[in-house]
């Protein structure tokens, strides 16, 4: 018998949000809930309202715009998309609107994630949204309102890991 219990989730649907539950896995490593959403906007809205069942829970929402996830550290982008490295496609300059979370920034600084999440303000329409940025580099992000491709510079976002953080490095 396996330590991991799989529960088929195709019967569970979040019709009002068009969020579909695909699978729930329960294992000694924690609970993993996997959903599908039509967009990153819908995924982030869903994750902001969804509570974690326990401290070892992980919620993953698959979208055409990448996988958005939530755990005890907050909401994060699993991995940047290839277009986000095509800086020459920028149509305007976006800017960081708020301080990034300490944990996400630290994970990116240590190379454990390829991005950290932060609120970004569109250089064209002024809309503010949560998106993933490369650590201390430039990243291309797309405004969910006007669809403009914003070039955002995160070189001023610096994490200064403590010596005790060394255990986190792979």
N, C-alpha and C positions, 0 to 999 in steps of 0.2 A: 504494500500500500504506500502511496506517495504522501509526502508531507504537505504537498500543495493541493488545495481543493479548488476546483474550477466550477464556477456556476455559470451556465449559459445565460446570457443576458439579452437575447434578442426579443424577449417578451417585454422587457422594461423599456419604455420610451418616454422621453420628456417632450410630448407633443407641442406644448406651448412654446418651447424654446427650440424645437427641431433638433434637440440633442438626443442622440441615440446611445443607449448603454450597450456596449458590445460584449464586455466580459468583466467578471469580478473574480480575482484570484486571491485566495487566502493562504498564506504560507508562514513559516517561522520568521521570515524576513519582513513580514508586514502584509497589509492588505493593499491590493492594486485594483483600482477601478479604471476601466478603459472605456472612453466614450468617443463618439464621432460627432463633429459639428460642421456646419456649412462654411464657417468663417472663423478667423481668429477673434474677431469682435464678439461673436456669439460665445466662443470658448472662454474668453476672459470674463465676460459677464456671468456665465455659468459658474466658473471657478470662484468668482468673488462672492457668490451667494451660497455655494455648496460648502457645508461644514465637513470637516474630516471626522470619520468615525472613531479614530484613535490616533495616538501620537506616531504610530508606525505606518500610517496610511499614506498612500500616494494616489493621486488622481491624475490621469493622463487624458487629454482631449485631443484627438487627431483632427487636423483641419488641412485643407489644401495649402494653407499658409504656414505650415509647420505644426509641431505638437506643443501645445501649451499644457503646463503641469502645475500641480499644487502639492505641497507637503508641509511639514511643520515649519519650514523656512519661508513659506509664502508662495506666490505665483511666479513661475519662471518659464522661459522659452527653452525647450529641450536643446535645440541646435539652430544656429543661423541658417538661412536659406542661401543658395548660391548667388542669387541676384544682389544680396546685401553687400557683396564684395566688389560689385561693378560700380565703383564710385563715379566713373565718367558719365553715368546715366542720370546723375543728380539734376533736378529741375529747380531746386531751391535749397536754402540752408535751414535746417531745423535746429532746435536747441534743447538742451536738457532743462526741464522745468523744475525738478525737485531732486533732492539728494537720493542716490540709490540706496537700496537696503545694504547693510553692512555684510551680511552673509553672502548674498549674490556677488557683490563686488569682490569679496575675499576669495570665493570659489573661482572667479574668472582670473584674478591676480595669480592664483596658485596654478592655473592651467587645468583645473578640474572641469571647467565649463568653457565653452567658446564665447560666452556672452554673459552679461548681467542685465537685469531689467531695471528700467527707469521711466519716469514720465517724460515724454517728448512733446514739444510744441511745434506744430507745422509752420514752416516759413511762408506758406502761401495763404492758408485760411485761418491760422491761429488755433486750430483744434488741438487738444491735449489728449494723449493716449499712452498706454503702457506698451513698451516695446523693448526688444533685446538689442544691446550694443556690444561691439567688441571692446575689450579692455584696453584703455589708453590708445585708442586708434579711431579712425573714421569709419562710419558704417552708413549704409544706405537703408533707409526705412520708408515705408509707404504709408501716407496718411490714410486712415480708413474713411475719412469724410470726403476729401476732394481728390484722393488717389495720387497726389503729387509725390514724387520721389525726393525725399529730404536727405541731405548729407548732414550727418550729426557727428561732431567731434567730441570724443570722451577723454581726451588727453589730460584733462584737469581732474578726472575722477581717479583717485589714487587710493589704494589699500596698502596699508603698511602692516603686513602680517607680523605677529609676535613670534619669537622663537618657539613658543609652545604650539604654534600652528604647523610646525614642520611635519608632524605625524599625518597631516592631511595630504601631503604630497605623495603621488603614486611612486 
